[in-house]
């Protein structure tokens, strides 16, 4: 029990039983107003001790109770990751020849070589090497793909091996005999014999799971926003990436070469739920446009959040009894189990809730005193009885 005027602790009780609290309160016949939480035990004990005491329901506990109810209902509706939009971006794919020409033009226009290379996404060492080539060498360099030629050479060699194996098999050789003759493992021989078509570059492509794959949507978003690879590396490390920088660099390079990027605009549910406690302008991870998309997809979420914000506005700003009753009618029409349970509890304590609009009293001073008592209890290491705890608390209040 704390005095609202001077914030001093008056007394305390180590029981939540109605009869104990009633007797304790009867020791203070001068009590006129009591601010409390929504506990039915305290409500009944105060009425039995002195029905003339004005009971005021604490606004913080009311808002906390509704916010927890709304939060639980929203969690039933929304997934952890809310997909706002799926975006596809076509990247402009300039060949090495086009980038080389554009870099030369920029240098001729007075741009520094390092800046021109950076602006056109060409390595300065590659550019200087190309500058040293004559016209014939440039034509050869731009017209060939050395990696593709090498791959094709290996594929042609393998197709000749397959042809040889099939010819031997058609002559009646067994798998083991072909294996001895060619030096291939018998399982390889069996695989070659069962192949229907010649091998090509496209048929040998394999979809491999990369350590960067779980972060592809985020990486795509960074690429679209022209974030440097080293900065992408730092950001996805925060998300749990354990790979090396070189692995990420190759992965980003492959995505860019593909020429088409897809990513999902995602909003975390916890970022939306912050709206129940903090204003939109203070929520850096939630914009008005994001909120609009969520509201369009999930109309019930919009109603629940608006219900919460309206209730908070009535208790803390307008303090209008008429608006409070209108809010109760609006909430009842939603017919949501969690909200209905909250409304039922409010209806059982309506007079105290109305008094919370009429009076400025709150439980703030009590909550601060509870922290003070907990500190004293910890200093005592919990080894002494309740009577000593209260004696020490009241003695400190006196001092």
N, C-alpha and C positions, 0 to 999 in steps of 0.2 A: 504494500500500500504506500503510495507516494503522494505527497501534497502537490497539487497542480500549481499553487502560487509560488512556493519557494523551492520546489523540486527536491525536497528532502524526504528520505525514506522514513516512514512512520512506524511500520511494523511489517511482519511477514508471517506466513503460516505454512506448515509442511503437510498440507492435506488438500485434496480436491473433493472431499465428501461434502455434500450439501449441508448436512447438519453441523459439521465442523466449521465451515465457512460462515454459516448463519450465526452461530454463537460468537464467532470472532468479530463479525461486523456489528453485532449488538453491543459490543464493548465501546463503540464509537457512535453514540446517539446523535452527535452533531453533524453526521454526514448528510449532505444535501444532493450532491451530484457525483456519479461514479462513471468514469469512462472505462470500458472493458472491451475484450474481444467477443466473438460470437458464441462463446461457450454457454450451453444451456444450464450447466451446473451453477455458474456464477449468477446467471439471470435469475434462476429460481431462488438461490440463497439470498440475493439482495431483496427480492420481493418478500420473502419470509421474514427477513431481519427488519425491514422497514419499507412498506409499500409506497411511502411518500418520496423515497429517493428517486431522483431523475437519473435514468440509465441512458448513457450515450454510447452507441456502437462505434468502435474505432474505424475510421475511414480507411486506414492502411490495410487492416485485416479484411475489410470488405473488398477492396480492390484486388488484394492478393488472392482471395478466394475465387473471385470471378476470373482473374487472369489465368489461374491454374486450370480452371474448368475449361475456358476457351482454348487454352494451349492443348489440352488433352483431346478436345474435339477436333481441332485442326490437324493434329497428328494422325487421327483416324482417316482424314480425308486426303492429305497430301503425302506424297513419297518424300524420302529424305532429300533426293535431288529432283528439283522441279525443272523439266525441260521447257524453256520459254520459246525456243525457235531452233530450227535446223538450218544452218547457213552453208551454201555452196559458193565458193569463190573460184573463178577461172583466173589463173595467173598468166601474165604475158610471158611467153617463153621465147626469149631472144637467143639465137644461136651464138656461138663463139665468134663467128664471122661478123654478125651484126653488132655485137658488143665491142669488138675490136675497131670497127669502122666508126662507131659512135664515140669511142674514147679518143680516137685520132682527131675527130672533128672538134671535140671539146678542148683538146690541147691546142689545136690550131686557133681556137677562139680565145686563147689566153689563159685557160685553166691549168692549174698545176697537175703534173702527171699523177701524183698520188691521189689527189681529190677526184680527178677524172676517172681513174681506175675504180675507185670506191663507189662513185655514183653509178657506174655501169656494171658493177658486180663482176669485175675481171681482176684476177691476181696480177699485181704489178710485175712479178717475175715472168709470168706467161706473156704479158704485153710486151715487155722488153725483148723476149725471145722472138716473138712474132715480128717485131720491128727489124730484127737482124736478117729475116728471111727475104729472098727475092720473090718476084711475082710467081714463078713456077713452083717454088717451095710452099708459098702461101696457098696456092690452088690445091696442091697435094694434101697439105695439112687440113684444110677446111673440108675437103671432099671425102676423107676417110675417117672411119671410126676404128681405131686400133684395137679397142677392147672387143668390138663386135667381130672384127676380122679374126681375132684370136679365138673367140668362142666358136665361130663358124668352122675354123680349122679343126678344133678339137671334136666338134660334132661330126664333121665329115670323116675323120679318122675312126670315130666310134661306129658310124654307119657302115664303114668298110669291114670293121670287125664283126658286126652283126651279120652282114652279108656272107662273110666267110663261114661263120658258125652255122648259119641256115643251110648253106650248100653242103657242108659236111653231114649235117643231120638228115638232109634229103638223100644222101648217098647211103644212109643206113648206119652211120656212126652213133654210138650211145653217148650219153652225156659225159660219162667218165672218160671215154675214148677221145671225145672232142676236147675235154679239159686237158688231157695229156698232150694232145697235138698242138693246142693254141696257148696253153699256159694259164687259161682262165679258170677260176673256181667253177665247179660243176653247177653251183646255184646261179652264177652269172650266166653260164651257158644256157641253163633252163629259162632264165629270164629273157635272154636274147631270142631264143627260139619262139617264145610265146608272144613277142612283140608283133603287132599288126601293121604299124606304120613306121616309116623312117623317123628318126629323131630330128627335132627342130629347136631353135632357140626358144620359141614360145612354149613348146611342150615340156621343156626342161625347167621352166620357171617354177619355183616352189614358194608357197606362202609360209614364211617362217614367223614364229612368234618372237618379237623383239622386246628387249627389256624396256624400250621406250613406248611400246604399244598402249599400255594402260593410260598414258598421258597424252595420247594423240590429239584428242579434242582441244586440250589446253595448248599444246604445241602449235596446232593449226591456227588457233586464235592469236598466238604471239606472232606467228609468221605473217598473218594478214595485217597485224598492227605494226609490222616492220621492226619487231624487237630483235636485237642482236642475239646470235646463238649463245654467246657467253652469258648474256643476261637470262636467256631461256633456261640455261643450265642451272643458274642460281635459283630461279623461281621453282622449277620442278623438283629440285633437291628439297625444298621446303615441303613439297607434297609427298615426299617419300622415295624419290628416285635414288637408286644406289649405284647406278652404272657410271661409266667413265665419260669424260667430256667428248672424247673421240667418237664413241658409239653414238652419242646424241648428234654430233656434227654430221656424221654419215647419214643418220636417219633423217635429219632436217634437209640435207642435200637431196635425198631420194624423194621426199615429199614435194620439194620445189620442182624437181625434174618431171614429176608426174603431171604438173600443170593445173591440177584441180584439187582444191582443198575443201574438206567438209568438216564442220564442227558444230556441236550443239551448244547453244547458249543456255547455261544451267544456273539456277538459283538454289542455294542451299536452304532447306526448310528452316534451319535455326536462324538464318539471317532475316527471314520473313517474320519469325516469331518474336524477334527483338522489337518489332513494331508495337507489341503489347505493352512494352515497358519504356521505350524511348521514342521521341518524335522522328518522323521520316527524315527530316533535315540532318539529324545527328547519326543516321544509319548510313555509313559510307558504302556498304555493300548492297544497298537496295535503292533503286531509283524510282521515280514516279512512273516511268515507262514500264519498268519491270512489274511494278505493282498492278498497273493497268492490265497487263497480259494475264497475270495470275487471277485477277478479279473476273476477267472475261471467261477464263477456263473453269474457274471454281467459284461460282456465284455464292455458294453457302459460306465460303471462307470470307468473302467480302462482307456478308451480313454479320458474321461472328466478330470480325475485327471492328466493324463500325459499332456494333453493340457494346464492345469493351470500351472504345474511345468515348462513346456517348455517356456511358455510366461514370467513367472517370471525370468527364466534364461536369456532370451534374453534382457529384460529391465535392469536387475541388473548386469549381468556378461559379456556376449558376446558382447552386444550392436551392433549386426550385422544387417544391413538393409536387406541384402539378406535373413538371417534367419527369419526376421520378416515377409517378404512377403511370404516366404514358409509356415510359420505358419498360415497366413491368408488363404492360399489355402487349407491347411489341415483342418482348422476349418470349412470352407465353405462346405467341402465334408461331414461333419457329418450331416448337414441339420437339426439342432436342433433349435427350435423357439427362445429360450432364447439366445443362442449363436449367432444366426443370427441377433438378435436385437442389441447385443453388437457390432458385426462386422459392422453393418450399422452406428452406432454412430462413430466408429473409422474411417470409410471411409470418413465421413463428416469432420473429423479433422486430416486427415492423415499427413499433413505437420507438425503440432505441435507434433504429436507422433514421427515422424522421428527425429525432433529436440530434443526430450527427450533422444534419443540415442547419438546425437552429442554433447549435452551440459550437464553439471553437475548440472544445476540449478534445484531447487525443491521448493515445497511449505512448507517445514519444518519450515522455519523461520516465515512464515505467520501464520501457525497453532499455534505456540508458542505465537505469538502476540495476536491472537484471545483470547486465554486463559487469557492473561494479561488484555485485555479490558473487558472481562466478569467479572473478579475480581473487577475491578474499578466500573463497573456498579452495582454490588451487594453491594459494599460499599455505593454507592449513593442511594441504595434501590429503584432504578428505578423511582425516583421522579423528576429528572431533565431532561432537554431537551438534544437532541443529540449534540447540539453545545457545551454545557458544558462538556459533556462526552469526546468529542474530545479535548477540551482545556485542561482538566485535564490529558488526556493520553499524549498529546504532551509535556505538562509541565513536567510530570514525565520522559519522554524521554530526555528532555533537562537537567534535574537535574542529 
